[in-house]
Amino acid sequence: MYCGRSSRRGLLLLIASSLVAVAAVGGYEFVLRRHFRLTIGRWATFRIAWIANTSNSVIGFAGVAGAALRTYLYRNRGLSVPTITAVIAFLSTITITGISLLAWGGICGLFPIDAVIRTHRWTLYAVWVLALYLPGYLLFQRTSFYAKWLNRDLPRMNPSTIVASVLVSVAEWALAGAVFWLIGSTLLPDLPFLTAMGIFTVAAVAGLVSLAPGGIGGFDLIALFGLQALGYAPEHTAAVLVLFRILYYLFPWLIGLIMGAFEFAQNRQKAADNDEAALEDSLNGWQRLWEFPGQHAWISEFGAWALGKLVFLSGGVLLLSAATPGLLGRLEFAEELLSAPLMRLSHQLSLTIGLMLIVLSWGISRRIKRAYQWTLGLLCAGALFTFTKAFDFEEAIFLLLVALLLYLSRARFYRIGAPIPRERMAVWAATTLIIAYVYDIVAAGTVPEFVHRLPDNRYLHLILNPTEHTIAVVTGLGVTWLLLSLALVLRPNKLTARGVSAEELDRVRDFLEGAQGNLLTHMLFAGDKRFFWACDGRVLIPYSIIRNKFVVLGDPLGDASLISSGIQECQRHADLYDLEVVFYQVAPGYLPIYHENGYRFFKLGEEALVNLTTFSLAGKANNNHRNVINRFERDGYRFEVLQPPHDQLTLERLRRISAAWLKGRREKGFSLGWFETAYLQKAPIAVLLAPDGQEVSFATLAPSYDKGRTMSIDLMRHLADTPNGTMDFLFIRLLEWSRDQGYSVFNLGMAPLASVGEARAAMREEKLANRLYEYGGHWYGFKGLRKYKEKFRPTWEPRYLAYPARVTLPVLLVELILLIARRPNKRRATESERAEAAT
């Protein structure tokens, strides 16, 4: 195979031709620079074009990535929004004209496309559609609509600008096709240029139709089918596509990332302190070299996301190196200088490290410190092994450069761990299988020559033999990769909320003696939440965790002047574990503080608060309440409030009522209490006794720890055969009892989605919630619950969800539903009961 005889000069020619082809795309920017008379230097114009075009080719999103980068880079240079809009609009319409002209070449027979068209008939229609784009565009750009909506009030595109842009587009696609042919002719003997251009044209059309970044998928499949139709082996054609992707897309993108690091750091450099600038100028050459990491700290602005992609690319480079070890023609010299066992070991380790780097790239993107440490070591080891495998020093240099960028950005990797959702694990497992399959295809025809000379009974021959054993070893490596990465490398030090100790609850009790509680404070003793102590223990933040959300119940407790500092400290703590902090059921009083700390709000509903100082059964409006009281007292029902500690027999009778009321449904948690002995022992219980003295309903109470001002209701449960009005009687007596005990406010609980999204200008999600409130009675009695609580004439106080802007609200709402519906931990309840009994 020719790739085994490829020289260093041949590889450099391929790299140089790819870079020239990519650089040609920057011609658009120079045409527009002349047309709009932009005051931007030529080198800056070239950098902008390279960064935007290479990123758009890899990331794509229908041109959004390139448009966003151009907007950012041009705005930093003072260009007006109308000018930037016109530039982006013009580029979005002109770049396809080149492939349109090539499509005409295929239709007219200049480029042979019949073989591909016969195999996939739909591509003929796609080619015709692209071919008609050029004449359609030339007509469209002369219309008033084009001038009004794309040019706005800027100078109209003159014919010379249009012609120059079309020529740049033709050069872009023609040079890309030429690179495709050069790589193909290197790996596939006697590949005709015009035939390769025909295959490239149809494949490029298919890639554009697919709308995928860089046409990945559509382009590759059509190109593979077209090359195989010429009689070339599948593994050889796959190698052409892989090399084309690396040289034309990934390698230029790497250069674009480095250019981007300079661009994004430019503003920070300009804002540097004058004293620091003077100090830097005073350093001599040796001092600059010694202080390299500190004086060039701007390199650390290289984003963690981009570094993750570089690490992923490094893994791909190692896999390609392992699959094509003779690509540079140095294998014979390596066999003479190095021992065969060392080369085989280096080959195997390069493959393993490549797979490990691919999965570690996720940890790098998430800024996990342990992933950074492993990646840095593996990059250095990969550089060593790829060098000893076949003196592939170019690949070793590339890996060392990535390692250097990683090292200079080491301050970015501070997280202790990160949650790994199951769907993420599934995606990485699928990615592994796909990469292993591609590796097998490429390696099948490009294994090193020394493998074929190994005896048949050698074990290593089974590992490197490009038959069914290759698939077996790749599968084994995939399993090894999965186990090592998840169990050893990326296994997070999870921040959990699995129960609380008796000592922590004692600390909470002591804290509440001097701090003001809220309507949800009693839920802290349910045992299913953990506590984060901020500001040296002067701010208490109760939380639970669902997926990657750090969910705080209610507002933080403590000194009001420290709440903002406590929230920031909590955010920093959660960020160490890659968790987003959200606050559930917050009161209106602290909304400005949440807003200052970057939070948005979603109204969850309204809390019903009865003013006990004015509550009375007198008057015509309370006639129904008096009738309920008279009827139940006449029938012999009695209301009692049981004070803790409660005896076990009573709790067992109440448990049977609770079980009958649940009807097999699962208990909820987090913001709601559940029937658990240790929890019920912490507050009074109101019961309704039938004439025979048996309990028929009960309600547990929840003090707010606010100096005896507020009492809340928690669990409300009754038997199915109780008379109508049972809960009304219980509520009325409970309100009277609370008033007599000196409480001034009674909390009847929240009416979910009440008064949400009613305003015309309300946010979209709240309007959808309003529709659910209006028409969702089949699933939950939203309106009925609000109407029932209205009978006691409460004051309605709104409750909100405070969440960061980067969190997707619909997903967060689903996660909160799952958190509340999560089954309380039975083992935790047992431990709580034992602790309470010991006390």
Helices and strands as residue ranges (DSSP letters): G 2-5, H 8-24, H 27-35, H 42-58, H 64-75, H 81-94, H 97-107, H 114-119, H 122-140, H 144-146, I 147-151, H 159-187, H 193-210, G 213-215, H 218-229, H 234-244, I 245-250, H 251-270, H 274-282, H 285-290, H 292-295, G 297-301, H 304-323, H 331-337, H 340-365, H 369-390, H 393-408, G 410-412, H 422-443, H 449-452, H 459-464, H 468-483, I 484-489, H 502-512, G 521-526, E 530-534, E 539-546, E 549-553, E 557-558, G 560-562, H 563-575, E 580-586, G 588-590, H 591-596, E 599-611, G 620-622, H 623-634, E 638-642, H 648-662, H 677-680, E 685-689, E 695-703, E 710-718, H 726-740, E 745-752, H 764-775, H 782-790, E 795-804, H 809-821, H 826-838
